[in-house]
Amino acid sequence: MELFGYCSLWLQSFGDTLSFMFFTFTILFSLFSLLIFVLRLKPWCQCDVCRSYLTFSWLKDFNNLCDWYTHLLAKSPTGTIHLHALGNTVTSNPENVEYILKTRFDNYPKGKPFSVILGDLLGQGIFNVDGNSWKFQRKIASVELGSFNFKMYAFELVTAEIRSRLIPLLSSAANKENNILDLQDVFRRFSFDNICRFSFGLDPECLNLNLPISTFATAFDLASKLSAERALAPSPIVWKIKRLLNIGSEKQLKGAIKLVNELAETMIHQRRQMGFSSKNDLLSRFMASIDDDKYLRDIVVSFLLAGRDTVASGLTSFFWLLSQHPEVESAIRNESDKIMKPNQVLISLEQLPEMHYLNAAVYESMRLFPPVQFDSKFAQEDDILPDGTFVGRGTRVTYHPYAMGRMERIWGPDCSEFKPERWLRNGTFVPQNPFKYPVFQAGHRVCLGKDMALVEMKSAALAVVRKFNIRVSDPNQAPRFAPGLTATVSGGLPVMVQERGD
């Protein structure tokens, strides 16, 4: 017995020693990695741009980081800058954008640094992978999203949400004395209901009149927010250590993703039991080709992320601009009166393409306020961009749609003005070069959900414009954006809602 007790104590002591050695090694290795990372990024760089970024002195003149980038890119003769402190080349040059997204597409993948940041949330979903996995998912998604039946299914979901929830909610707010409403929150609920029904066949009912708190929506928002904040850490080592020790924001992220996973797994299990051949949602469509439930979860969660905040962001900016430009609002109403019947509440899918001015207004809104303000790739090999900028292997290369929409060299001297007419020729909508307007990306990775997102935005915007007057509480206050994957207005968008008498 004494020998057994001695052995047990020895094993326990040995285990404790190993644990201590492992922990010590992890900390030392992390500190070494951090040192290498810091040395590579040259934080001592004393150029004006890096010093301004590192000391946050840009905040003296700009409300948003994207506005500071716009200022720097406008001053650059080539429309390209390099931040040594971040190892990031940023461009607003359309020729560079085409080169990155099309000409040398294979040299500029999403890259491991990006996929690691979102890996816990998105896994192997289409927006977080490169190579064959990306090609496989894109091939299936392009077939499904491009079919007429699927477009009709999505349109019917959107119109049902507008008719039964969005309009009644705004009418309810208009009839109250203190009718201030956060329009951004309304559109986030609207788009989340739609994308959940479209992706999972699940209705979270976020836009009900009592504006309920959805556990799934809250968990998904928190997971998205904390995943995006990983990119703001001074080094990936910081959040990786927190994840290893399960502390702080990484502990919160783990809990939020657990809730998202539980719901996704439940939906997948139920769909397999009930059958999916007669269902039209995206999950059911992918189930016909994929047996791996974890892979299915990653794919569908990726579409949730892409479809939720982008539509809400686009609609929020649209109504902020519309509040400042009543003449655009009137023009949209006049156009709809010519196309729609007098008592018609919602536009039909067949009528929507005839709304050229509405389409121009939506495109113009996203020129100034793209839902995704910038997008980054990572160079696999040394390269030279069309404007002569050298890009070293492993360099982060970012194109900046927000800045591009404000470049005089691209859009002319009136680039800062909201003018839907710039998209019209003899009253007909004329699209621009996608590399000049990469709001939906361009080239090989052009957004597959572009048409569906535009239909959702235009249908909702038109329904609201025809029935309500929406006025921003403080229209002179320029939007301040919260850090994140998409452009979200910090503090929301408080508006006053009035029902139109005519």
HELIX and SHEET records of a PDB file:
HELIX    1   1 GLU A    2  LEU A   41  1                                  40    
HELIX    2   2 ASP A   48  THR A   55  1                                   8    
HELIX    3   3 SER A   57  LYS A   60  5                                   4    
HELIX    4   4 LEU A   65  LYS A   75  1                                  11    
HELIX    5   5 PRO A   94  GLU A   98  1                                   5    
HELIX    6   6 TYR A   99  THR A  103  3                                   5    
HELIX    7   7 PHE A  105  ASN A  107  5                                   3    
HELIX    8   8 LYS A  112  LEU A  122  1                                  11    
HELIX    9   9 ILE A  126  ASN A  128  5                                   3    
HELIX   10  10 GLY A  131  GLY A  146  1                                  16    
HELIX   11  11 PHE A  148  GLU A  161  1                                  14    
HELIX   12  12 ILE A  162  LEU A  166  3                                   5    
HELIX   13  13 ILE A  167  ALA A  174  1                                   8    
HELIX   14  14 LEU A  183  SER A  199  1                                  17    
HELIX   15  15 THR A  215  GLU A  229  1                                  15    
HELIX   16  16 ARG A  230  LEU A  232  5                                   3    
HELIX   17  17 PRO A  236  LEU A  245  1                                  10    
HELIX   18  18 GLY A  248  MET A  274  1                                  27    
HELIX   19  19 LEU A  282  MET A  287  1                                   6    
HELIX   20  20 ASP A  293  GLN A  324  1                                  32    
HELIX   21  21 PRO A  326  ILE A  339  1                                  14    
HELIX   22  22 LEU A  352  GLU A  354  5                                   3    
HELIX   23  23 HIS A  356  LEU A  368  1                                  13    
HELIX   24  24 PRO A  401  MET A  404  1                                   4    
HELIX   25  25 GLU A  408  TRP A  411  1                                   4    
HELIX   26  26 PRO A  420  TRP A  423  5                                   4    
HELIX   27  27 PRO A  438  PHE A  440  5                                   3    
HELIX   28  28 GLY A  443  ARG A  445  5                                   3    
HELIX   29  29 LYS A  450  LYS A  467  1                                  18    
SHEET    1   A 4 THR A  80  LEU A  83  0                                        
SHEET    2   A 4 ASN A  88  THR A  91 -1                                        
SHEET    3   A 4 ARG A 396  TYR A 399  1                                        
SHEET    4   A 4 ASP A 375  PHE A 378 -1                                        
SHEET    1   B 3 ILE A 180  ASP A 182  0                                        
SHEET    2   B 3 PRO A 494  GLU A 499 -1                                        
SHEET    3   B 3 PHE A 468  VAL A 472 -1                                        
SHEET    1   C 2 ASP A 383  ILE A 384  0                                        
SHEET    2   C 2 PHE A 390  VAL A 391 -1                                        
SHEET    1   D 2 LEU A 424  ARG A 425  0                                        
SHEET    2   D 2 THR A 428  PHE A 429 -1                                        
SHEET    1   E 2 PHE A 481  ALA A 482  0                                        
SHEET    2   E 2 THR A 488  VAL A 489 -1                                        
END                                                                             
